[in-house]
């Protein structure tokens, strides 16, 4: 991507163990442009949070970056010494974590935590830092910010604490925000408020966002693009509308087909048979091949790279073989071959059973 703020290139993260080395992230690559929100989605254990931790420089030992590059604003940051990376965290990279209560120090007031962050990274006086902290609390929707700035975290509700965490993430005007499941610990009504707030503030401040979540509703509402991870690899990446409504990878199609919708007349939701492989037992070739109803012999032998699939890119040999073929998830109410050339329709019919099952609304 031209003019990308963040570039993650062929990132590999491994964990040495007594039984051998586990490769948790394998050849992860993506870009985020200034002001863009990239969603990162997948099942538990796919590597979403680990990718964010690697970017922030907070991998838990014995985890380590074993290959690839992370470039922020033209500067490579994956190989920086601890103290240099510490200066970048907060100043150039802000973070929003899943549980706002554990993200805040219970012994210090909200104001102290905000002003310390500002004073650490920005050349301002203590008075200016306090005024900036109050403005941030006001921007994040905290009422009576001038009074509440001197309160402690336990005096705030869960939703208000998450607003404070967002204010902390934006305190030093970072270029990039890594938001790891920022709404999981909140109820549904508060989730919508926080997502709307995060989207608005990042646009106002010009920050790029990497939003890690398992909630496709949040992805659809918030993100410009989305990367679907599976077993530590990128399965598909592209504009959010195309990935959700016209997925090219069978795994992405399965994810989309398992999501309930108000206008859906199916009696049962779809399911993807099996489970994600363990890190010490990743299959040869495509990691999804044991669960894929469209698997070919080549899928079991060779690992696919990301191939162009129209608006998206997908790591699937079927996409490479039949780039005209639609995803396994046609629009609701449409025939799977609608709008295709005869060659593409033939490729679709020969691709496997998943597309036909989804089109009928029958479970896999």
N, C-alpha and C positions, 0 to 999 in steps of 0.2 A: 504493500500500500504506500503510495506516494505521500510524503509528509507525515508519516506515522509518528506518534509520540512514544508509544511503547512497541518494541519489536521483540517477540519471543521466538528464537530460532533453534529448532531441533533440540529442545530442552529435554534432558534426561536426568532423573532423580533416582538414586538407588539407596537401599538400606542394607548394609552388611549385617549378616546374621551368622550364627554358628553353623547353620545348614547351608550357607551360601548367600550370595548377594541377590536381593530382590529388586527388580527394576519396576519402580512404582510409576514413573512417568517415562514414556518412551517416544522420543521424537515429536514433542509438542511444539507446534508453530502457529503463531497468530500475531496480528497487529491491532493496535487501537489508535485511532486518530484523535487529535485534540477535540474535546467536546463530545466524543462519541461514547455511547454506553454499549459495551459488549457483554452479553450474558454468557455464562459458562454453566452448562446443565448436564446432568447425567445421573445414573443411579448412585447410591451410597457406595463408596469405594472406587469410583471411577477416576478420582484424582483431581476433583474440582478444587477443594480447599488446599490440597498440597501444591497445586499450581500457584495459587495466591500466596501461600507461605514462602514459596521459592522466590517469587517476585519481590516480596517485602523483605526477604532475607531473614526469615524466622523459622527455618526448618528445624524440627526437633531432632537432636542427635539420637541415633547415629546417621540420620538422613543427610545426604550430601548431593550437591549438583555434580553429576558425573560427565556431563557433556552439554554442548549447545551454548547459547548466549542469551542474555537478557539486556536489552539496550533501551535506556530511557533518555529521551531528548538528545540522542546522539552519543550518550555516554554509556559505556558498558558497565553494568553494576553487579553482575553475578560473581565477579572475582575480586571485589573490593574488600579490603581489611575491615574488621568489625567496626572500628571507630568511624571510618569513612562512611560505611553503610548506615551507621547510627545517625549521622548528620543528615543523610538523605531521607530516612524515615521521619515523617512529620513535615519536613520542609518540601520535599518533592513528591513523596508518596504518603497519602493518608490512608488509614485503615478503619473499617467499621466491622466489628465482629458480631457473632450470633447473639451472645447474651450480654446485654448492656450492663447488668449488675456486676459481672466479673470484669468488665472493661474499665470500670471506674474504681478508684481507690476509696474505700469506705471511710478512711480516716481524714480525708481532706475535703474541703468544700469544693463545689463545682467551680467556683470562681478561681480558687487557687490552682486547680488542675488546668483550667483553660489559660490563665495568665502565665503559668510556668511554660506551657507549650509555646505560647506566643513569644515570650521573652527569650526562650532558647533558640528560636529560629529567625526571629525578625528584629531589626535594629530599632526598637521602640522603647519608650520609658515605661515604668510600671503603671503610671496613670493612663497612658495611651493603651497599654495592654488590657487594662481593666475595661476601658470604654469599648475596645474592640470585642472583648468577651461578651459584654452586655449586648452589643449589636448582633453578635452571632446567635445568642440565645433568643433575641427578638426575631431574627430571620428564621430560626427553626421553630417558631411558634410557641415559645415558652412564655406564658403570661406573667406580668409583673417581674420582668427579668432583673430589674434593678434590685429587688429584694431577694429573689430566689437565687441570685448568684452566690449568696453567702450561705446557702443551705447545703446539706450533705446528700449523697446519692440515695440513702434510704428514705429521704423525705419526698422522693419523686416516684411516680408510677412507672410501670415498665415502658409504656409508650413515651413518657417524658424523658426517661433515662436514655432511650435510644435517640431522641432528639438531641440530648446533650452530647452523646457519642458522635453524632453527625457534626455537631458544632466543633467538637475536638478535632475531627478528621479534617475539617476545613480551616482550622484556626490559623495555620501558617501558609495558607494559599497554595496548597500542593497542586502539582500538575495532574496527578493520577490518584484516584480513590480505588482501593481494593475493598469491596464490600462482600463479606463472607456470610451468607445466609442472614442478612440484616433484619428480616422480619419473622424468622422461624419461631422465636420465643414470644411473639405477640399475637393477640387475637385478631380475627379477620378484619374488623372495622378499623383497628389501629394500623394493621398492615397496609391498608389502602392509603391512609394518611401519610405514613412514613415513606412509602414508595413515591407518592406524588411529591412530597417534600424533597426527597433525594434527587428526583429528576429535575425539579425546578431549580434547586440550589446549585447543582452541578452545571446546569446550563447558564445560570447567572454568573457563576464564578469561572466558567470556562474550563472546568476540570473534566478529564476523561475518566470513565468508570469501568472497572471490571466487576461485574455483578455475579457472584457465585450463588446459585440456588438450585433447588430441585423442583421448584414451582413454575410450571410453564405459564400459568396465568400471570405471574409477576414478570416473566420474560416477555410475554406478548404485550403487556401494558407499558413496559419500561424501556426495552432495549432497541437499539438500531440493528444490531447483528447478534447472532448467537452461535456459539461453538458447542457441539454435542460431543462429550467425552465418553469413551468406553474403554475400560481396562487400561487406563493410563495413556490412551491414544485419542487423537481427534478423529471422530467418525465422520462428522460433517460440519461445515461452517458456511455461513452466508447470511443474507438479510433475513431478519426475523420472520417477516411475512412469508417468504419463500420456504424457509425451513419448516415452519409450522404447517402451512397449507399445501406445499408441494415438496415434501421431503424426498431426497434421492436415495439415502442409505436405508436399507431394510430395518436397521435398529431404530433410526429416527422415526420411520413410519410406524413401527411398533409402539414407540413411546407416545406418538400423537394419537394412535388408535386406542390407547388405554385411558385416555382422558375423557371424563364425562362432560357432556354439554347439554344445555337446556333444550336445544332444538334437535337432539339426537333421539331417534326412535328405536335404537337398538335395545333389545331386552338384556343383553349381557355386554359388558365391556370386553375388549380384546386383552389378550395376555401374551407375553413373550415367554415361551417355555424355557425352563432351565434357569440358571443364575450366572452372574458374572464370574469368570474364572478367578481362582486365587492367584496371587502374584507369583507363587512358586510353581504354577501349573498353567501358564499362558499357552494356548495352543499354537502350533506352527501355522504360518500364513495369517489370514485374517482372524483376529481374536474373537470375532463374533460368529465364526463359522459353525461351531457346535449347536448354536441356537437359531441359525438362519434358515428359514424355509426355502430360500432361493439359492442355497449353497451350490457351488460348482467345484469340480475337482481342483481347479486352479486356486480356489479360496483356501484349500487345505494345504497347499504347497508353498504359495508365495504371498508375502504381505503386500497389500495394495497401498500405493501412495494416494495422496489427495488428487483426484481427477476433476476437471471442470465438468459440471453438470448443469449447464445453463447459468442461473443466477448464483448457485451454490457450488461448493466443492465437496466431494464425498470420497472417502477411502473405501471404494467398492469396485471389484472387478466387473460387476454387471454394468456399472456406470461407464467404465472405460470401454466395454464391449458394445454397449448400446446407449450412446450418449443422448439419443432422442427419446429413449423410453422414459415414461413418467415414473414417479415414485410409486411405492406400494400402497400409497394412501390417496386415492382420488378424492376430489371434492364431494361432500355429501350430496347424494342424489344424482351424481354424474356417473356415466358409464366409464370404466377404466380406460377405454380406447377412444373416448371423445376427443376430437380435434387432432388426432395423430395421423401421420402418413401411413400407408399400408405397411411399409417396412417397420416403422416404429410400433404399430399395433401388433405385428407379428412377433416382434421382440418382446413386447409386453406379455403376450399370451404364453410365450415360451419361457418366461422368467421364473415361474414358480406359482405356488398356490396362494401366497400371502395376499397379493393384490386382489384376487378374486374373492377371498374370504372377507377382506375388509370392505370391498364394494358391496357385498351382500349383507354386511353387518353381522356376520356369523363369527363366533369365537374361534381363535386358532387352537 
